[in-house]
Amino acid sequence: MASCGSVDTEGSLKWRSGPPIRTMIGCPKVSISFHKIKIAGQISDLLQSCRRSLRPPHGHFPPGSDMSQIPVIVHENSSIDWPPAATVENSRSWSEWVLVCEHASCHIPAEYDRLGLAVGAESDHIGWDIGAADLTRAMARRLDSTAILANYSRLLIDLNRPLAAESSIPTRSEETEIPGNALLDDPERTRRVERMFTPFHRTVADFLDRRRAEGRKTRLLTVHSFTPVYLGEARPWHLGILAGASRGLAAIFLKEVAAEAPGLSLALDEPYRIAEDDDYAIPVHGDARGLDALLIEVRNDQLRSTAAVEEWAGRLCAALGRI
C-alpha cells in the first residue's frame, strides 16, 4: 500500500527525507540517487527524454496521434518536496475510461510545517482519501486506463472544490482546526492556486481535450474514499456512486456492482450529492464536455490492505465492463 510520502508514477520520482533513494525514471538504464536534491526544471527535461526513448514503433498510434507526449507540468522552482501537481500514468492507454484521483496524496511541503497540525494528522482522512490512489492504480491496470493523480494534500487546496467554495482551503476539517490555513493572505492563496490547483486541472483538461481532438470516446471516473464515521455519525454504505448529468448511467453501474457483490450496502448519491457550487471534476471536466462522468466513493475501511484494494478493483472493473 502506498503512503503519502511517495509518488509512484510512470516515469516516477520518489521523494522523502532520509538515506539516498535509487529509483528508475521510466526508461531503461537510467537511475538517479536523490538526497534532498533540488532538481527544478531538469525533471521535466529528463522525463520527456525518457518518454522519447520509450516511444513505441511507428504504427502503434494512429496517424497524427501524439498521445505519448502529454506534458509533465513542473513549476520552475520544483524540487523533491514540491513535485508536479499531477502525475499522469499510462498516458498511451486506449481504454475509453480515464481515471482521476484528486485526493491521492497527503503530502504537505516541509515549509508549511504540517499546517500546524499534530504529527501524523495529515495522513488521516482529513488530509487525503485513504486508499483512493491505490484503488485508482489497481483499476487503471485492469482497465488499461490512463490515471491522473494529485500530489498534494487537500488541506493545502481541495482540487475537487471550486475556488469560490468555502471549503477550497479549509480552516476546519470535520472536528480538526487547520491553523496554517487561518487568515491566509492573498499572495499565499494565489501561490497554492498557481502551483497546485491550476496545473492539476490544466493537465486533466489538456488530456481530455487531446482525446476529443483525436476522435476518441472518453468516459470519466473520479475515485474517492470516505471515512466510516463523520461528525459522530456512522456511514453504513460500502460504496456510493455519484453523478451529475450521468445519473442514469450511475444507476446502471450501481446495479452491476450489486450483481458482483450482493451482500454489500450500495447507494446512489451517498455520502453526499454532487453540486456545481461544491464539486469541480465531474461538473467541469465531465458534464461540461458532455462526457459520461461518474464519481465513486468507497468507505476507506474497505481499502486498508492490498488484497482488499484488488478485490474492490476487480468488482468495480467487472461492473464497468458491462455498462
C-alpha positions in Angstrom: 0.0 0.0 0.0 1.4 3.4 -0.9 2.0 6.0 1.7 1.5 9.7 1.4 5.3 10.1 1.4 5.9 8.7 -2.1 4.7 9.3 -5.6 4.8 6.2 -7.7 4.4 7.2 -11.3 5.0 6.1 -14.9 8.4 7.7 -15.1 8.3 8.1 -11.3 10.0 10.1 -8.7 10.2 9.1 -5.1 10.7 12.0 -2.7 11.3 11.9 1.0 14.0 12.8 3.5 16.4 10.2 4.7 19.0 8.0 3.0 19.6 8.3 -0.7 16.9 6.6 -2.9 17.7 4.9 -6.2 14.8 4.8 -8.5 14.1 4.2 -12.2 12.8 7.2 -14.1 10.6 5.4 -16.6 13.2 4.4 -19.2 15.9 1.7 -19.5 19.3 2.1 -17.9 18.5 5.4 -16.2 18.8 5.7 -12.4 19.4 8.6 -10.2 20.1 8.8 -6.4 18.4 11.6 -4.6 19.1 13.0 -1.1 17.1 16.2 -0.7 18.3 17.5 -4.0 16.6 20.3 -5.8 16.2 19.4 -9.4 13.9 22.2 -10.7 13.2 22.1 -14.4 15.5 19.1 -15.1 12.7 16.8 -14.0 10.6 17.8 -17.0 13.5 17.6 -19.4 14.5 14.1 -18.1 11.0 12.7 -18.2 10.4 14.0 -21.7 13.8 12.5 -22.8 12.8 9.1 -21.3 9.4 9.2 -23.0 11.0 9.8 -26.3 13.4 6.8 -25.8 10.4 4.6 -25.0 8.1 5.8 -27.7 6.6 2.8 -29.4 7.3 1.8 -33.0 5.5 3.6 -35.8 2.0 2.3 -36.2 1.3 1.9 -32.5 -0.6 5.2 -32.5 -3.0 6.3 -35.3 -1.7 8.8 -37.8 -1.4 12.3 -36.3 -1.7 11.0 -32.7 0.6 12.4 -30.2 -0.9 10.9 -27.0 2.6 9.8 -25.8 3.6 13.5 -25.4 1.3 14.6 -22.6 3.3 17.2 -20.9 4.6 16.9 -17.3 3.8 20.3 -15.8 6.6 21.3 -13.4 6.9 24.7 -11.7 10.2 26.4 -12.3 11.0 26.1 -8.6 10.0 22.5 -8.2 12.1 20.2 -6.0 11.7 16.8 -4.4 9.5 18.4 -1.8 7.5 20.2 -4.5 6.5 17.6 -7.0 4.4 18.3 -10.1 0.8 19.0 -9.2 -0.4 16.0 -11.3 1.0 12.6 -12.2 -0.2 11.0 -15.4 0.2 7.3 -15.6 -0.3 5.0 -18.7 -1.0 8.0 -21.0 -0.8 5.7 -24.0 -3.9 3.8 -22.9 -6.7 3.2 -25.4 -9.4 2.4 -22.9 -12.4 4.8 -23.1 -12.2 5.3 -19.3 -10.0 8.0 -17.8 -9.5 7.8 -14.1 -8.8 10.9 -11.9 -7.9 10.9 -8.2 -7.9 14.4 -6.8 -7.2 13.4 -3.2 -4.5 10.8 -3.9 -1.8 12.3 -1.7 -1.4 13.8 1.8 1.9 15.4 1.0 2.5 18.9 2.5 5.8 20.5 1.7 8.1 20.9 4.7 7.9 24.7 4.7 4.3 24.5 5.8 5.2 22.7 9.0 2.2 20.4 8.6 -0.1 23.5 8.6 0.3 23.5 12.4 -1.3 20.0 12.8 -0.1 17.3 15.2 2.4 14.8 13.7 0.5 12.3 11.6 -2.8 14.2 11.4 -2.4 14.9 7.7 -2.2 11.2 7.0 -5.7 10.6 8.4 -8.8 11.0 6.3 -8.7 14.8 6.7 -5.5 15.0 4.6 -6.4 12.7 1.7 -8.7 9.9 0.6 -7.2 6.9 2.2 -6.7 4.0 -0.2 -8.0 6.0 -3.2 -4.7 6.3 -5.0 -4.1 2.5 -4.6 -7.6 1.8 -5.9 -7.2 4.1 -8.8 -3.9 2.4 -9.9 -5.4 -1.1 -9.4 -8.4 -0.2 -11.6 -6.2 1.5 -14.2 -4.1 -1.6 -14.5 -7.2 -3.8 -15.0 -8.8 -1.4 -17.5 -5.6 -0.4 -19.2 -6.8 3.1 -18.5 -4.9 6.4 -18.0 -4.8 7.6 -14.4 -4.2 11.2 -13.3 -3.4 11.6 -9.6 -2.8 14.6 -7.4 0.4 15.0 -5.5 -0.6 17.4 -2.7 -2.9 17.2 0.3 -6.3 18.6 0.0 -5.6 20.5 3.2 -3.5 22.9 1.1 -6.2 23.3 -1.5 -9.0 21.0 -2.4 -8.8 20.0 -6.1 -12.5 18.9 -6.1 -13.8 22.2 -4.9 -14.5 25.4 -6.9 -12.1 28.2 -5.9 -15.0 30.2 -4.6 -16.2 27.4 -2.3 -15.6 28.0 1.4 -14.0 24.5 1.7 -11.5 25.2 -1.1 -8.8 25.9 1.5 -10.4 24.6 4.7 -9.8 26.2 8.1 -11.5 23.3 9.7 -11.9 19.7 8.6 -14.5 17.7 10.5 -13.5 18.5 14.1 -9.9 19.5 13.4 -8.8 23.1 13.2 -6.2 23.8 10.5 -4.1 26.6 12.0 -1.9 27.1 8.9 -5.0 27.9 6.8 -6.3 30.6 9.1 -6.0 34.2 8.0 -4.3 33.4 4.7 -3.2 36.5 2.7 -4.0 36.8 -1.0 -0.4 36.0 -2.2 -0.4 32.7 -0.4 -3.9 31.8 -1.8 -2.7 32.7 -5.2 0.5 30.6 -4.8 -1.5 27.5 -4.0 -3.8 28.1 -6.9 -0.9 28.6 -9.3 1.2 25.7 -8.1 -1.4 23.1 -7.2 -4.9 23.7 -8.5 -4.4 25.3 -11.9 -1.7 22.9 -13.2 -3.6 19.8 -12.0 -6.7 20.8 -13.8 -4.8 22.0 -16.8 -3.3 18.5 -17.0 -6.7 16.9 -16.9 -8.3 19.3 -19.3 -5.5 19.1 -21.8 -5.5 15.3 -21.7 -9.3 15.1 -22.2 -9.3 17.7 -25.0 -6.5 15.9 -26.8 -8.5 12.7 -26.8 -11.5 14.6 -28.2 -9.4 16.2 -30.9 -8.3 12.7 -32.0 -11.9 11.5 -32.1 -11.6 9.1 -29.2 -14.5 8.2 -27.0 -13.9 9.2 -23.4 -15.7 8.4 -20.2 -14.6 9.9 -16.9 -14.4 8.2 -13.5 -13.1 10.0 -10.4 -12.1 7.9 -7.5 -12.6 8.8 -3.8 -12.9 7.2 -0.4 -14.8 8.3 2.7 -14.5 7.8 6.5 -16.8 5.3 8.2 -17.8 7.9 10.9 -18.2 11.6 10.2 -19.1 14.1 13.0 -20.1 11.2 15.2 -22.5 9.6 12.6 -21.9 6.2 11.2 -22.0 5.8 7.5 -23.3 2.3 6.6 -22.6 2.2 2.9 -19.6 0.3 1.5 -19.9 2.2 -1.8 -21.5 5.4 -3.1 -21.9 6.3 -6.7 -22.4 9.9 -7.6 -23.2 11.7 -10.8 -24.5 15.0 -12.2 -25.8 14.7 -15.8 -24.9 10.9 -15.9 -27.4 9.8 -13.2 -28.9 7.2 -15.4 -25.6 5.6 -16.0 -24.8 5.8 -12.3 -28.0 3.7 -11.6 -27.0 1.1 -14.1 -23.5 1.0 -12.7 -24.9 0.5 -9.2 -26.9 -2.5 -10.3 -23.9 -4.1 -12.0 -21.8 -3.7 -8.8 -24.6 -5.2 -6.8 -24.6 -8.2 -9.1 -20.9 -8.6 -8.3 -21.3 -8.3 -4.5 -24.9 -8.7 -3.4 -24.0 -8.5 0.3 -22.7 -5.0 0.2 -24.5 -1.8 1.1 -24.5 0.4 -2.0 -26.2 3.7 -2.7 -26.6 6.5 -5.2 -25.6 10.0 -4.1 -24.0 8.9 -0.8 -22.3 10.1 1.3 -23.1 13.4 -0.4 -24.5 14.8 -3.7 -22.7 16.5 -6.5 -23.4 20.2 -6.8 -21.8 22.7 -9.1 -21.0 25.1 -6.3 -19.3 22.4 -4.2 -17.7 20.0 -6.7 -15.3 20.5 -9.6 -14.1 17.5 -11.6 -17.5 16.0 -12.5 -19.2 19.3 -13.4 -16.3 20.9 -15.2 -14.3 18.0 -16.7 -17.2 15.7 -17.3 -20.7 17.2 -17.6 -19.5 20.4 -19.3 -17.8 18.3 -22.0 -20.8 16.1 -22.5 -18.9 13.0 -21.2 -20.2 10.1 -19.2 -18.9 11.1 -15.8 -19.2 9.2 -12.6 -17.7 9.6 -9.1 -17.2 6.6 -6.8 -16.8 6.7 -3.0 -15.5 3.6 -1.3 -15.6 3.5 2.5 -11.9 3.7 3.5 -12.0 0.8 6.0 -12.6 -1.3 2.8 -9.2 -0.3 1.4 -6.8 -1.0 4.2 -4.8 -3.8 2.5 -3.5 -4.7 -0.9 -5.8 -7.7 -1.1 -8.9 -5.5 -0.2 -8.0 -2.9 -2.8 -7.6 -5.6 -5.5 -10.9 -7.2 -4.6 -12.7 -3.8 -5.0 -10.8 -3.1 -8.2 -11.9 -6.4 -9.6 -15.6 -6.0 -8.8 -15.7 -2.3 -9.9 -13.9 -3.0 -13.2 -16.1 -6.0 -13.9 -19.2 -3.8 -13.5 -17.7 -1.0 -15.6 -17.1 -3.5 -18.4 -20.8 -4.2 -18.7 -22.1 -0.6 -18.9 
